[in-house]
Amino acid sequence: MQDGQRTTATVTGRALRVLEAFSSARLVLRLTDISRYSGLPLTTTYRLVKELTCWGALEREEGGGYRIGLRLWEIAALAPRGLGLRELALPYLADLNQFTRENVQLAVREALSVVYVERLAGRGAVPVLTRVGGRFSLPPTGVGLVLLAHAPAAMQEQVLSQPLTRYTEKTLCSPAQVRRALAEVRQTGVAISDRQITMDSMSVAAPVHGPGGGVVAAVSIVAHADTAHAHVLIPPVQAAARGISRALGAPVPSGGAHASRGAEPAQPSLLRGA
């Protein structure tokens, strides 16, 4: 039995299929749309939608369509990896956003995807495709490269065994290219994704460490590829990442607070699709 078939075998599974019908591209759906996208009979969909609306997971609009309800957002906001991390990181993200006037993002890895916990937009900054709570592929994003570089080897191979989506002519689409990029991230401590998602954007990302010392998140700046300079953006991104790590209780690196003031770290190359 396939996973999708199993999830529809219970009432809870069918309710989840109703919620999964919604996406960033399908914010408002009519009953027939929910039935089609969920693969459930219309009568079953009607009953589940009615119950979910009464509970607050869905809200009905005046035109007859449905959207995700505020109560579901309230429950989701309690997720500890998102809530605690976001609250501790927000002052550092705000400082980074104010200093650079660029888009600032905080993300974690969930299975084989990036999930964005927070995003602060800069005035006049380059448009981005991400949103808070949204998912994206790991390999082409700056935060994704950081998170994948520090993921278990088996997880890396699982990601690289799947087809890699090409977003632009610069996207790294071969496992060999991505492996080289991941090795460079581990060596330099920073990821630079140049025009891999859109041809007008470049992201610079650094790892955030948790209490055990492992990488639990990544922070990035997304700026205009034609005007931004990676070497200028690397220090503030790394400073923000270190600040968030300290707030999370990460252990101080060997050598104490002055360890980062010694020899200059290896400078990463721009990770282009060529």
C-alpha positions as CSV (number, residue, x, y, z in Angstrom):
1,M,0.0,0.0,0.0
2,Q,1.4,3.4,-1.0
3,D,1.9,6.2,1.6
4,G,-0.9,8.3,0.0
5,Q,-3.3,5.3,0.3
6,R,-2.4,4.8,3.9
7,T,-3.0,8.4,4.9
8,T,-6.5,8.3,3.5
9,A,-7.4,5.1,5.5
10,T,-8.2,7.1,8.6
11,V,-10.3,10.1,9.4
12,T,-7.2,12.0,10.5
13,G,-5.4,11.1,7.3
14,R,-8.3,12.3,5.2
15,A,-8.4,15.6,7.1
16,L,-4.7,16.1,6.5
17,R,-5.3,15.5,2.8
18,V,-7.9,18.3,2.8
19,L,-5.3,20.6,4.4
20,E,-2.6,19.5,2.0
21,A,-4.8,20.7,-0.9
22,F,-3.8,24.2,0.0
23,S,-0.5,25.7,-1.0
24,S,1.2,29.1,-1.6
25,A,-0.2,28.9,-5.2
26,R,-3.7,27.8,-4.0
27,L,-4.5,30.0,-1.0
28,V,-8.3,29.9,-1.6
29,L,-10.1,26.8,-2.8
30,R,-13.7,26.0,-3.4
31,L,-15.2,22.7,-2.2
32,T,-14.9,21.0,-5.6
33,D,-11.2,22.2,-5.9
34,I,-10.4,20.7,-2.4
35,S,-12.0,17.4,-3.5
36,R,-10.0,17.4,-6.7
37,Y,-6.6,18.2,-5.1
38,S,-7.1,15.9,-2.1
39,G,-8.4,13.0,-4.2
40,L,-11.3,12.6,-1.9
41,P,-15.0,12.1,-2.8
42,L,-17.0,15.3,-2.7
43,T,-19.3,14.1,0.0
44,T,-16.3,13.2,2.2
45,T,-14.7,16.5,1.5
46,Y,-17.9,18.4,2.4
47,R,-18.1,16.6,5.8
48,L,-14.4,17.2,6.6
49,V,-14.4,20.8,5.5
50,K,-17.4,21.5,7.6
51,E,-15.7,20.0,10.7
52,L,-12.4,21.7,10.0
53,T,-14.2,25.1,9.5
54,C,-16.1,24.7,12.8
55,W,-12.8,24.0,14.6
56,G,-11.1,26.9,13.0
57,A,-8.5,25.1,10.8
58,L,-10.3,26.5,7.7
59,E,-12.2,29.7,7.2
60,R,-14.9,30.4,4.6
61,E,-14.9,33.5,2.5
62,E,-17.9,35.4,1.4
63,G,-17.5,34.2,-2.2
64,G,-17.8,30.6,-1.0
65,G,-14.1,29.6,-1.1
66,Y,-12.1,28.3,1.8
67,R,-8.7,29.3,3.2
68,I,-6.4,28.1,6.0
69,G,-7.8,29.3,9.3
70,L,-6.1,31.4,12.0
71,R,-6.4,28.7,14.6
72,L,-4.3,26.3,12.6
73,W,-1.6,29.0,12.4
74,E,-1.8,29.5,16.2
75,I,-1.1,25.8,16.7
76,A,1.7,25.6,14.2
77,A,3.4,28.6,15.8
78,L,3.9,26.5,18.9
79,A,6.4,24.3,17.1
80,P,9.5,24.6,19.3
81,R,12.1,24.5,16.5
82,G,10.3,27.5,14.9
83,L,9.1,29.5,17.9
84,G,12.1,29.3,20.2
85,L,14.6,29.7,17.5
86,R,12.7,32.6,15.9
87,E,12.3,34.5,19.1
88,L,16.0,34.2,20.0
89,A,17.2,35.0,16.5
90,L,14.9,37.9,15.7
91,P,17.0,40.7,17.3
92,Y,20.1,39.6,15.3
93,L,18.1,39.2,12.1
94,A,16.6,42.7,12.6
95,D,20.1,44.2,13.2
96,L,21.4,42.4,10.0
97,N,18.4,43.6,8.0
98,Q,18.9,47.2,9.2
99,F,22.7,47.1,8.6
100,T,22.5,45.7,5.1
101,R,19.0,46.9,3.9
102,E,18.8,43.5,2.2
103,N,16.5,40.5,2.6
104,V,17.4,38.4,5.7
105,Q,16.3,34.8,6.1
106,L,16.4,32.2,8.9
107,A,15.8,28.5,7.9
108,V,16.0,25.0,9.2
109,R,16.1,21.6,7.5
110,E,13.0,19.4,7.5
111,A,13.8,16.1,6.0
112,L,14.9,16.9,2.4
113,S,13.7,20.5,2.3
114,V,14.5,23.9,3.6
115,V,11.8,25.4,5.8
116,Y,11.9,29.2,6.3
117,V,11.3,30.2,9.9
118,E,11.6,34.0,9.4
119,R,12.2,36.5,6.6
120,L,12.8,40.2,6.9
121,A,12.5,42.2,3.6
122,G,14.8,45.1,2.8
123,R,13.5,48.3,1.2
124,G,14.3,48.1,-2.5
125,A,15.8,44.6,-2.0
126,V,15.7,42.0,-4.7
127,P,12.4,40.0,-4.9
128,V,12.6,36.5,-3.4
129,L,10.5,33.4,-3.9
130,T,10.5,32.3,-0.3
131,R,8.0,32.9,2.5
132,V,7.8,32.2,6.2
133,G,6.7,28.6,6.6
134,G,7.5,27.8,3.0
135,R,9.6,25.0,1.8
136,F,12.3,25.0,-0.9
137,S,15.0,22.7,-2.3
138,L,18.2,22.4,-0.4
139,P,20.9,22.4,-3.0
140,P,20.3,25.7,-4.9
141,T,19.8,28.0,-1.9
142,G,22.5,29.5,0.4
143,V,20.8,28.3,3.6
144,G,20.1,25.0,2.0
145,L,23.8,24.5,1.1
146,V,24.7,25.2,4.7
147,L,22.2,22.8,6.1
148,L,22.9,20.1,3.6
149,A,26.7,20.4,4.1
150,H,26.2,19.7,7.8
151,A,23.5,17.0,7.4
152,P,24.3,13.3,7.8
153,A,26.1,11.7,4.9
154,A,23.2,9.4,4.2
155,M,20.8,12.4,4.0
156,Q,23.2,14.1,1.6
157,E,23.2,11.1,-0.7
158,Q,19.4,10.8,-0.5
159,V,19.1,14.4,-1.7
160,L,21.7,13.9,-4.5
161,S,20.1,10.7,-5.7
162,Q,17.0,12.6,-6.7
163,P,16.7,14.8,-9.8
164,L,18.1,18.3,-9.1
165,T,15.8,21.0,-10.3
166,R,17.3,23.7,-12.6
167,Y,15.9,27.1,-11.9
168,T,18.4,29.1,-13.9
169,E,21.4,28.5,-16.2
170,K,23.6,28.9,-13.1
171,T,21.9,26.2,-10.9
172,L,24.1,23.4,-9.8
173,C,22.4,20.4,-11.3
174,S,25.0,17.6,-11.1
175,P,25.7,15.6,-7.9
176,A,29.5,16.2,-8.4
177,Q,29.0,20.0,-8.5
178,V,26.9,20.0,-5.4
179,R,29.4,17.8,-3.5
180,R,32.2,20.2,-4.3
181,A,30.0,23.1,-3.1
182,L,29.2,21.2,0.1
183,A,32.9,20.5,0.8
184,E,33.6,24.2,0.2
185,V,30.9,25.2,2.7
186,R,32.4,23.0,5.3
187,Q,35.9,24.4,4.6
188,T,35.1,28.1,4.6
189,G,32.1,28.2,7.0
190,V,29.9,30.1,4.5
191,A,27.8,29.4,1.4
192,I,27.4,31.7,-1.5
193,S,24.7,30.8,-4.0
194,D,25.1,33.1,-7.0
195,R,22.0,33.3,-9.3
196,Q,21.0,29.7,-8.8
197,I,17.3,30.6,-8.0
198,T,16.8,33.7,-10.1
199,M,19.3,35.5,-12.3
200,D,19.0,38.7,-10.3
201,S,19.8,37.4,-6.8
202,M,22.7,36.1,-4.8
203,S,22.6,34.7,-1.3
204,V,25.3,34.5,1.4
205,A,24.6,32.1,4.3
206,A,26.3,30.9,7.5
207,P,25.5,28.1,10.0
208,V,23.8,28.6,13.3
209,H,24.9,26.1,16.0
210,G,22.8,24.7,18.9
211,P,23.6,23.8,22.5
212,G,25.3,20.6,21.4
213,G,27.5,22.3,18.9
214,G,25.7,20.9,15.8
215,V,24.2,23.0,13.0
216,V,20.5,23.6,13.7
217,A,19.7,26.4,11.3
218,A,21.2,28.8,8.8
219,V,20.9,32.6,8.3
220,S,21.4,34.3,5.0
221,I,21.3,37.6,3.1
222,V,19.7,37.7,-0.3
223,A,20.8,40.6,-2.4
224,H,21.0,41.9,-6.0
225,A,23.5,39.8,-7.9
226,D,24.7,42.7,-10.0
227,T,25.5,45.1,-7.2
228,A,26.2,43.0,-4.1
229,H,29.7,41.9,-3.2
230,A,30.0,38.6,-1.3
231,H,33.1,39.6,0.6
232,V,31.3,42.5,2.0
233,L,28.2,40.5,3.1
234,I,30.1,37.5,4.6
235,P,31.3,39.2,7.9
236,P,27.8,40.5,8.9
237,V,26.1,37.2,8.1
238,Q,28.7,35.3,10.1
239,A,28.4,37.8,13.0
240,A,24.6,37.3,13.1
241,A,25.0,33.5,13.0
242,R,27.4,33.6,15.9
243,G,25.1,35.9,17.9
244,I,22.2,33.5,17.3
245,S,24.3,30.5,18.2
246,R,25.3,32.2,21.5
247,A,21.7,32.9,22.2
248,L,20.9,29.3,21.7
249,G,23.6,28.2,24.1
250,A,26.1,26.9,21.6
251,P,29.5,26.2,23.1
252,V,32.2,28.8,22.6
253,P,34.7,27.8,19.9
254,S,38.1,26.6,20.9
255,G,40.2,29.7,21.8
256,G,37.3,31.7,23.1
257,A,35.8,34.9,21.8
258,H,39.1,35.9,20.1
259,A,39.4,32.7,18.1
260,S,37.7,34.3,15.1
261,R,40.2,37.2,15.1
262,G,43.2,35.1,14.1
263,A,44.1,34.0,10.6
264,E,41.6,34.9,7.9
265,P,39.3,32.0,7.0
266,A,39.5,30.5,3.5
267,Q,37.4,32.7,1.1
268,P,34.7,30.8,-0.8
269,S,34.4,31.0,-4.5
270,L,31.1,32.1,-6.0
271,L,29.1,28.9,-6.5
272,R,28.0,29.3,-10.1
273,G,26.2,26.8,-12.3
274,A,29.1,26.6,-14.7
